[in-house]
Amino acid sequence: MSLLDTMKDRTEDEVLSLTQRTRMAILEDMTKDGMPNNNRDRRVLLELVNGADTTALAMKRMEQDSKQSEQDNAAAIMAAKIMAKTGGNNPFQAEAGRHEKVINTLPDNALPEPTLVEGELDVGVSDLNYEEFMKKFD
């Protein structure tokens, strides 16, 4: 049975594990009599080691991502429990009787109604220049 046949119908983790074991077996076979002397074998050896390192780092990253996902899930569950205990209301939102600060306001008609100048509430571009502006207010 070939290596390709053994990879059929396997999960990604199983394939990674199998290829990693295959790399290590080739690495052990190449170095059983010491480090190779010719450059071609050394390049192959370096590629094997580089592939093994890349796979190991990817597996560590996946493991860390899985742990982070579990922690995120636990935080979401905790937040859901807090929301359930407060009846679905935001526990940080101020409500009457919860030591709110009241902002003082002026009574109605405490200030006179403003007098609007022509064009004060207009929206858009004006063709008014400095001289015309100054004539209006002199």
Secondary structure in CASP SS format (residue, H / E / C, confidence):
PFRMAT SS
TARGET T0000
AUTHOR 0000-0000-0000
METHOD secondary structure of the structure
MODEL  1
M C 1.00
S C 1.00
L H 1.00
L H 1.00
D H 1.00
T H 1.00
M H 1.00
K C 1.00
D C 1.00
R C 1.00
T C 1.00
E H 1.00
D H 1.00
E H 1.00
V H 1.00
L H 1.00
S H 1.00
L H 1.00
T H 1.00
Q H 1.00
R H 1.00
T H 1.00
R H 1.00
M H 1.00
A H 1.00
I H 1.00
L H 1.00
E H 1.00
D H 1.00
M H 1.00
T C 1.00
K C 1.00
D C 1.00
G C 1.00
M C 1.00
P C 1.00
N C 1.00
N C 1.00
N H 1.00
R H 1.00
D H 1.00
R H 1.00
R H 1.00
V H 1.00
L H 1.00
L H 1.00
E H 1.00
L H 1.00
V H 1.00
N H 1.00
G H 1.00
A H 1.00
D H 1.00
T H 1.00
T H 1.00
A H 1.00
L H 1.00
A H 1.00
M H 1.00
K H 1.00
R H 1.00
M H 1.00
E H 1.00
Q H 1.00
D H 1.00
S H 1.00
K H 1.00
Q H 1.00
S H 1.00
E H 1.00
Q H 1.00
D H 1.00
N H 1.00
A H 1.00
A H 1.00
A H 1.00
I H 1.00
M H 1.00
A H 1.00
A H 1.00
K H 1.00
I H 1.00
M H 1.00
A H 1.00
K H 1.00
T C 1.00
G C 1.00
G C 1.00
N C 1.00
N C 1.00
P C 1.00
F C 1.00
Q C 1.00
A C 1.00
E C 1.00
A C 1.00
G C 1.00
R C 1.00
H C 1.00
E C 1.00
K C 1.00
V C 1.00
I C 1.00
N C 1.00
T C 1.00
L C 1.00
P C 1.00
D C 1.00
N C 1.00
A C 1.00
L C 1.00
P C 1.00
E C 1.00
P C 1.00
T C 1.00
L C 1.00
V C 1.00
E C 1.00
G C 1.00
E C 1.00
L C 1.00
D C 1.00
V C 1.00
G C 1.00
V C 1.00
S C 1.00
D C 1.00
L C 1.00
N C 1.00
Y H 1.00
E H 1.00
E H 1.00
F H 1.00
M H 1.00
K H 1.00
K H 1.00
F H 1.00
D C 1.00
END
